[in-house]
Amino acid sequence: MIAATLTAAARLPLLLAGDPLFERGIDLGVFLVVVVKTLIVFAVLMISVLFMVWFERKVVADMQNRFGPNRAGPFGLLQTLADGIKLFFKEDLLPERADRKVFRLAPYLSAVPAFLAFSIVPLGGRMEIAGHQTLLQLADPPIGILFLLAMSSIAVYGVMLAGWSSGSKYPLLGSVRASAQMVSYEAALGLSVAAVVLVTGSLSTRVIVDHQLGGIANWHILRLGFIPFGVFMVAATAELNRPPFDLVEAEQELVGGFHTEYSSIRFALFYLAEFMNTVTMSAVIVTLFLGGPNGVHLGPVSRQSPIWFILKIFIFLFTYVWLRATLPRFRYDQLMDLGWKVLIPVSLFWLLVLAAMQESRKWGFGVFAGGVVAGAVLTRAVFLGHVKTDEAEAANLREVR
C-alpha cells in the first residue's frame, strides 16, 4: 500500500495548480519535497488511526464501566500496535470457492482511497521545506471536491468485491447491503457538498478553507445554515458504515459481514481502512464546514494552525465513538427511508434556498427571496404529505372494512 501511495504521490504534481512549489516546473528538489510531504502525511494518518482505535476502545469501555485495553504500554497505548503485529503473523486463509485475484485486491481498494482522499485536506497554512515555499497540504488540485467524491465512490468497490469474491452467502449479503446503502446516501452527501461549492464558487479545498477566514461567523456551518452540515454528518456516518448505520457488518445477522472470510493482514487492511476513513471524513467535515485549520478569532496566531485542525477533528472522532456507544442499529427499512425520504429532499430543498439567495442577493433582497422560496417549498411539501397520509389512512380503513 505504501508503494502504491508513493507512486500516486509522484504523479500528483502533474495535476496540481495554485501551489507555488510547482509553478517553476518540476525538478529534483521539488520531487523530494513531494516525497517528504507524502511520508509526513502518511505517518500522521497512521498515527491518527492507531490513536483512534485505542481512543474508541477506551471511551466505549468507560461508558460501559469497563477498563478497556490496559496491558500493552502505558494506559494500553501500544495495544493497537500489538494487535497489528499479531495479525501480520497469522495465517492468511483463502476460501476454496473464492475468486483469488479479486479476493486479494479488495482490501487495497478500501484502504488506498482513504489515504488519497486525506491528501487534499488542508492541514495548515504555508510552510517552507528546504527553501521551497509550499502549502501544509499534500495536494491542492482545482477539482479537489470531485476527487473527494470519486474516492468515496471507489471505496465501496472494495466492500462489494470483498463480499462477492468470498464465495460465501453472509459476505455477499453484506456487500449487497453496502452497495444499496452507499448509493442511497451518496446523493445526499453530494447535495450537501454542492451547497458549499455554490457559496464558495470553487472546487478547491484550499479556496473553501480560505473562504472561511475571519472567525467563527464566517464558518460554513453558520453561513449555510445547520442543514447542509447535519445532512453531511448523517450521510458521512452511513458512508463509513459506522453505528448506527453498520448494517453492512451486522455481527448478530451476518457473522461479520463482507470481511467474514478474511484473516491476517488482509483483515487488518479492512480494519485499517475503516478507522482511516473515519479520520479522513472527520477532516473533510472540518474542512468544509468548520474552517479547517482556521482559528476561532482574528489574529496572526490563530489565522491557520494545525493545532486548531486537530482540536476540531477530535470533536468529531469523539462524536463517532459516542454514537457507537449509545445508539442502537437501524432497521434496514429505516435506513432506506432516512436516505431517500428525508436526507435527499431536505438537502435538495436547502440547496434551492441557497441558490435563490445567491441569485437574488445582487438585487438586495437575498434573504427575503430565500425565505419566500423556503416557505413555498415547505408549504407544498407539507400539503402533499398530508394528502398522502389521508390517502393511506383511507386505504387502510377500506382494507379493514
C-alpha positions as CSV (number, residue, x, y, z in Angstrom):
1,M,0.0,0.0,0.0
2,I,2.9,2.4,0.8
3,A,4.4,1.7,-2.7
4,A,1.1,2.4,-4.4
5,T,0.7,5.6,-2.3
6,L,4.1,6.9,-3.2
7,T,3.6,6.1,-6.9
8,A,0.3,8.1,-6.8
9,A,2.0,10.9,-4.9
10,A,4.8,11.1,-7.5
11,R,2.2,11.7,-10.2
12,L,0.2,14.3,-8.2
13,P,2.5,17.3,-9.1
14,L,1.4,16.9,-12.7
15,L,-2.2,17.7,-11.6
16,L,-1.6,20.4,-9.0
17,A,-2.4,24.0,-9.5
18,G,-2.1,27.1,-7.4
19,D,0.8,25.8,-5.3
20,P,3.9,28.0,-5.7
21,L,6.0,24.9,-5.3
22,F,5.0,23.7,-8.7
23,E,4.8,27.0,-10.6
24,R,8.6,26.9,-11.5
25,G,8.4,23.4,-13.0
26,I,9.4,20.0,-11.5
27,D,13.0,19.4,-10.5
28,L,14.7,17.0,-8.2
29,G,14.3,19.3,-5.1
30,V,10.6,19.7,-5.8
31,F,10.2,15.9,-6.2
32,L,12.0,15.3,-2.9
33,V,9.7,17.8,-1.1
34,V,6.7,16.0,-2.5
35,V,8.1,12.7,-1.2
36,V,8.8,14.2,2.2
37,K,5.3,15.7,2.4
38,T,3.8,12.3,1.3
39,L,5.7,10.4,4.0
40,I,4.7,13.0,6.7
41,V,1.0,12.9,5.7
42,F,1.1,9.1,5.6
43,A,2.8,9.0,9.0
44,V,0.3,11.5,10.5
45,L,-2.6,9.5,9.2
46,M,-1.3,6.2,10.5
47,I,-0.6,7.6,14.0
48,S,-4.1,9.1,14.0
49,V,-5.5,5.6,13.1
50,L,-3.6,4.0,16.0
51,F,-4.8,6.7,18.4
52,M,-8.4,6.4,17.1
53,V,-8.5,2.6,17.7
54,W,-7.2,3.0,21.2
55,F,-9.4,6.0,21.9
56,E,-12.6,4.3,20.8
57,R,-11.9,1.2,22.8
58,K,-11.1,3.2,25.9
59,V,-14.1,5.6,25.6
60,V,-16.6,2.7,24.9
61,A,-15.1,0.8,27.9
62,D,-15.5,3.8,30.2
63,M,-19.1,4.3,29.0
64,Q,-19.8,0.6,29.8
65,N,-17.9,0.7,33.2
66,R,-15.0,-1.5,31.9
67,F,-11.2,-1.0,31.9
68,G,-10.5,-1.3,28.2
69,P,-7.0,-2.0,26.9
70,N,-4.6,-1.6,29.8
71,R,-1.8,-4.2,29.3
72,A,0.4,-3.2,26.3
73,G,2.2,0.0,27.1
74,P,1.2,2.9,29.4
75,F,-2.6,3.2,29.5
76,G,-2.8,0.5,26.8
77,L,-1.5,2.8,24.1
78,L,0.5,0.0,22.4
79,Q,-2.4,-2.4,22.3
80,T,-3.3,-1.5,18.7
81,L,0.3,-2.0,17.6
82,A,0.4,-5.4,19.4
83,D,-2.8,-6.4,17.6
84,G,-1.4,-5.3,14.3
85,I,1.8,-7.4,14.8
86,K,-0.3,-10.4,15.8
87,L,-2.5,-10.1,12.6
88,F,0.6,-9.7,10.5
89,F,2.0,-13.1,11.6
90,K,-1.3,-15.0,11.4
91,E,-2.0,-17.4,8.6
92,D,-3.6,-15.8,5.5
93,L,-6.5,-18.0,4.7
94,L,-8.0,-18.2,1.2
95,P,-11.5,-19.8,0.8
96,E,-11.8,-22.6,-1.6
97,R,-14.7,-21.0,-3.6
98,A,-13.2,-17.5,-3.6
99,D,-12.2,-15.6,-6.7
100,R,-8.5,-15.4,-5.8
101,K,-7.5,-12.2,-7.7
102,V,-10.5,-10.2,-6.6
103,F,-10.3,-11.5,-3.1
104,R,-6.7,-10.3,-2.8
105,L,-7.4,-6.9,-4.5
106,A,-10.5,-5.9,-2.4
107,P,-8.6,-4.8,0.8
108,Y,-6.4,-2.4,-1.2
109,L,-9.5,-0.8,-2.9
110,S,-10.7,0.0,0.6
111,A,-7.5,1.3,2.1
112,V,-5.8,3.3,-0.6
113,P,-8.8,5.7,-1.4
114,A,-9.0,6.7,2.2
115,F,-5.4,8.0,2.1
116,L,-5.8,9.6,-1.3
117,A,-8.9,11.5,0.0
118,F,-6.9,12.7,3.0
119,S,-4.2,14.1,0.7
120,I,-6.4,17.0,-0.4
121,V,-7.2,18.2,3.1
122,P,-5.5,21.4,4.1
123,L,-3.7,20.8,7.4
124,G,-2.5,24.4,7.9
125,G,-1.2,27.5,6.1
126,R,2.1,27.9,4.1
127,M,5.4,26.4,5.2
128,E,9.0,26.2,4.0
129,I,10.8,23.0,3.2
130,A,14.5,23.1,2.1
131,G,14.0,26.7,0.8
132,H,10.8,25.9,-1.1
133,Q,7.5,27.6,-0.1
134,T,4.7,25.1,-0.1
135,L,1.3,24.6,1.4
136,L,0.8,22.4,4.5
137,Q,-1.3,20.1,2.3
138,L,-0.1,17.2,0.2
139,A,-2.1,18.2,-2.9
140,D,-4.5,21.1,-3.9
141,P,-6.0,20.1,-7.3
142,P,-8.5,22.5,-8.7
143,I,-11.1,19.7,-8.7
144,G,-10.5,18.7,-5.1
145,I,-14.1,18.1,-4.2
146,L,-14.8,16.0,-7.2
147,F,-11.7,14.0,-6.3
148,L,-13.0,13.5,-2.8
149,L,-16.4,12.3,-4.1
150,A,-14.6,10.0,-6.6
151,M,-12.5,8.4,-3.8
152,S,-15.6,8.0,-1.7
153,S,-17.3,6.1,-4.6
154,I,-14.3,3.9,-5.3
155,A,-14.1,2.8,-1.6
156,V,-17.5,1.0,-2.0
157,Y,-16.0,-1.3,-4.6
158,G,-13.6,-2.8,-2.0
159,V,-16.5,-3.7,0.2
160,M,-18.6,-5.0,-2.7
161,L,-15.9,-7.1,-4.3
162,A,-14.8,-8.5,-0.9
163,G,-18.2,-9.8,-0.2
164,W,-18.8,-11.1,-3.7
165,S,-15.4,-12.8,-4.2
166,S,-15.5,-14.7,-0.8
167,G,-17.9,-17.3,-2.2
168,S,-20.0,-17.2,1.0
169,K,-23.6,-16.1,1.5
170,Y,-23.1,-13.8,4.5
171,P,-20.3,-11.7,3.0
172,L,-22.4,-11.5,-0.2
173,L,-25.4,-10.2,1.8
174,G,-23.1,-7.6,3.4
175,S,-21.8,-6.4,0.1
176,V,-25.3,-6.1,-1.4
177,R,-26.3,-4.0,1.7
178,A,-23.2,-1.9,1.2
179,S,-23.9,-1.1,-2.4
180,A,-27.5,-0.1,-1.7
181,Q,-26.5,1.9,1.4
182,M,-23.7,3.8,-0.3
183,V,-25.8,4.7,-3.4
184,S,-28.6,5.9,-1.2
185,Y,-26.5,8.2,0.9
186,E,-24.1,9.3,-1.8
187,A,-26.8,11.6,-3.3
188,A,-27.5,13.4,0.0
189,L,-23.7,13.7,0.6
190,G,-23.2,15.2,-2.8
191,L,-26.0,17.7,-2.5
192,S,-24.7,19.0,0.9
193,V,-21.2,19.4,-0.7
194,A,-22.9,21.2,-3.6
195,A,-24.2,23.8,-1.2
196,V,-20.6,24.5,-0.1
197,V,-19.4,24.8,-3.7
198,L,-22.3,27.0,-4.6
199,V,-21.3,29.6,-1.9
200,T,-17.6,29.4,-2.4
201,G,-17.6,29.2,-6.2
202,S,-14.7,26.7,-6.3
203,L,-13.9,23.0,-6.0
204,S,-10.6,23.6,-4.4
205,T,-10.4,22.7,-0.7
206,R,-7.8,25.4,-0.2
207,V,-10.2,28.0,-1.6
208,I,-13.0,26.6,0.6
209,V,-10.8,27.0,3.7
210,D,-9.7,30.5,2.8
211,H,-13.4,31.4,2.2
212,Q,-14.0,30.8,6.0
213,L,-11.2,33.1,7.3
214,G,-12.2,35.7,9.8
215,G,-13.6,33.8,12.7
216,I,-16.5,31.6,13.6
217,A,-19.0,33.9,12.0
218,N,-17.6,33.0,8.6
219,W,-17.6,29.3,9.0
220,H,-19.9,27.5,6.6
221,I,-21.8,25.8,9.4
222,L,-23.3,29.2,10.2
223,R,-23.2,30.9,6.8
224,L,-25.0,28.0,5.1
225,G,-27.3,27.1,8.0
226,F,-27.1,24.0,10.0
227,I,-29.0,21.8,7.5
228,P,-26.1,21.0,5.0
229,F,-23.8,20.3,7.9
230,G,-26.3,18.0,9.5
231,V,-27.1,16.2,6.3
232,F,-23.4,15.7,5.6
233,M,-22.7,14.4,9.1
234,V,-25.5,11.8,8.9
235,A,-24.7,10.8,5.3
236,A,-21.0,10.5,6.1
237,T,-21.7,8.3,9.1
238,A,-23.7,6.0,6.7
239,E,-21.0,6.1,4.1
240,L,-18.5,5.0,6.7
241,N,-20.7,2.1,7.9
242,R,-20.3,3.4,11.4
243,P,-23.0,2.7,14.1
244,P,-25.9,3.1,14.0
245,F,-25.6,2.5,10.2
246,D,-23.4,-0.6,10.5
247,L,-25.8,-3.0,8.8
248,V,-23.0,-4.0,6.4
249,E,-21.1,-5.6,9.2
250,A,-24.0,-6.6,11.5
251,E,-22.5,-9.3,13.7
252,Q,-25.8,-10.5,15.0
253,E,-27.1,-11.1,11.5
254,L,-24.2,-11.6,9.1
255,V,-21.5,-13.0,11.4
256,G,-19.1,-10.2,10.4
257,G,-20.4,-9.0,7.1
258,F,-18.3,-8.6,4.0
259,H,-15.0,-9.5,5.7
260,T,-16.1,-12.7,7.4
261,E,-13.8,-14.8,5.3
262,Y,-10.7,-12.6,5.7
263,S,-7.9,-13.1,8.1
264,S,-4.3,-12.0,8.8
265,I,-3.0,-8.8,7.0
266,R,-6.0,-8.6,4.7
267,F,-8.4,-8.3,7.5
268,A,-6.1,-5.8,9.1
269,L,-6.3,-3.7,5.9
270,F,-10.1,-3.6,6.2
271,Y,-9.8,-2.7,9.9
272,L,-7.3,0.0,9.0
273,A,-9.5,1.3,6.2
274,E,-12.5,1.7,8.5
275,F,-10.7,3.8,11.0
276,M,-8.7,5.7,8.3
277,N,-12.0,6.6,6.6
278,T,-13.3,7.8,10.0
279,V,-10.3,10.2,10.4
280,T,-10.5,11.3,6.8
281,M,-14.2,12.0,6.8
282,S,-13.8,14.0,10.1
283,A,-11.1,16.0,8.4
284,V,-13.3,16.6,5.4
285,I,-16.2,17.8,7.6
286,V,-13.9,20.2,9.4
287,T,-12.6,21.5,6.1
288,L,-16.0,22.1,4.5
289,F,-18.0,23.5,7.4
290,L,-15.7,24.4,10.4
291,G,-13.0,26.4,8.7
292,G,-10.3,23.7,8.5
293,P,-7.2,25.0,10.2
294,N,-8.6,28.5,10.7
295,G,-8.7,29.8,14.2
296,V,-11.8,30.9,16.1
297,H,-10.9,34.6,16.1
298,L,-8.8,37.1,14.2
299,G,-5.1,37.5,14.7
300,P,-1.8,36.2,13.3
301,V,-1.6,33.4,15.9
302,S,-4.9,31.8,15.2
303,R,-5.1,32.5,11.4
304,Q,-4.3,29.0,10.2
305,S,-2.7,26.4,12.5
306,P,-2.7,22.6,12.6
307,I,-3.5,22.9,16.3
308,W,-7.0,24.2,15.6
309,F,-7.4,21.5,12.9
310,I,-6.5,18.7,15.4
311,L,-8.8,20.0,18.1
312,K,-11.8,20.2,15.6
313,I,-11.1,16.7,14.3
314,F,-11.0,15.4,17.9
315,I,-14.6,16.7,18.4
316,F,-15.9,14.6,15.6
317,L,-13.9,11.5,16.5
318,F,-15.4,11.6,20.0
319,T,-18.9,12.1,18.4
320,Y,-18.5,8.9,16.3
321,V,-17.4,7.0,19.4
322,W,-20.3,8.4,21.4
323,L,-22.8,7.4,18.7
324,R,-21.4,3.9,18.7
325,A,-21.7,3.5,22.5
326,T,-25.3,4.9,22.8
327,L,-27.4,4.3,19.7
328,P,-29.0,1.0,18.6
329,R,-28.7,-0.1,15.0
330,F,-31.3,1.0,12.4
331,R,-33.5,-1.5,10.7
332,Y,-32.9,-1.7,7.0
333,D,-36.2,-0.1,6.0
334,Q,-35.5,2.8,8.4
335,L,-32.0,3.2,6.8
336,M,-33.5,3.4,3.3
337,D,-36.3,5.7,4.4
338,L,-34.0,8.1,6.1
339,G,-31.8,8.3,3.0
340,W,-34.4,8.6,0.3
341,K,-37.3,10.2,2.0
342,V,-35.6,12.6,4.4
343,L,-32.0,13.5,3.6
344,I,-32.2,13.8,-0.2
345,P,-35.4,16.0,-0.1
346,V,-34.1,18.2,2.7
347,S,-30.7,18.7,1.2
348,L,-32.2,19.5,-2.3
349,F,-34.6,21.9,-0.7
350,W,-31.9,23.8,1.1
351,L,-29.7,23.9,-2.0
352,L,-32.6,25.6,-3.8
353,V,-32.9,28.1,-1.0
354,L,-29.2,28.9,-1.1
355,A,-29.3,29.2,-4.9
356,A,-32.3,31.7,-4.6
357,M,-30.4,33.7,-2.0
358,Q,-27.2,33.8,-4.1
359,E,-29.0,34.8,-7.3
360,S,-31.3,37.5,-5.7
361,R,-28.5,39.0,-3.5
362,K,-27.5,41.2,-6.3
363,W,-30.9,42.9,-6.1
364,G,-30.5,43.5,-2.4
365,F,-33.2,41.1,-1.0
366,G,-31.4,37.7,-1.0
367,V,-32.6,36.7,2.5
368,F,-36.2,37.7,1.6
369,A,-36.2,35.7,-1.6
370,G,-34.7,32.7,0.1
371,G,-37.3,32.9,2.8
372,V,-40.1,33.1,0.2
373,V,-38.7,30.1,-1.7
374,A,-38.2,28.1,1.5
375,G,-41.8,28.9,2.7
376,A,-43.3,28.0,-0.6
377,V,-41.5,24.7,-1.0
378,L,-42.0,23.7,2.6
379,T,-45.8,24.5,2.5
380,R,-46.1,22.5,-0.7
381,A,-44.2,19.5,0.9
382,V,-46.3,19.6,4.0
383,F,-49.5,19.8,1.9
384,L,-48.5,16.8,-0.2
385,G,-47.5,14.9,2.9
386,H,-51.0,15.5,4.5
387,V,-52.7,14.4,1.2
388,K,-50.6,11.2,1.0
389,T,-51.3,10.5,4.7
390,D,-55.0,10.9,4.3
391,E,-55.0,8.7,1.2
392,A,-53.0,6.0,3.1
393,E,-55.4,6.2,6.1
394,A,-58.4,5.9,3.8
395,A,-56.9,2.8,2.1
396,N,-56.2,1.2,5.5
397,L,-59.8,1.8,6.5
398,R,-61.1,0.2,3.3
399,E,-58.9,-2.8,3.9
400,V,-60.2,-3.1,7.5
401,R,-63.8,-3.0,6.3
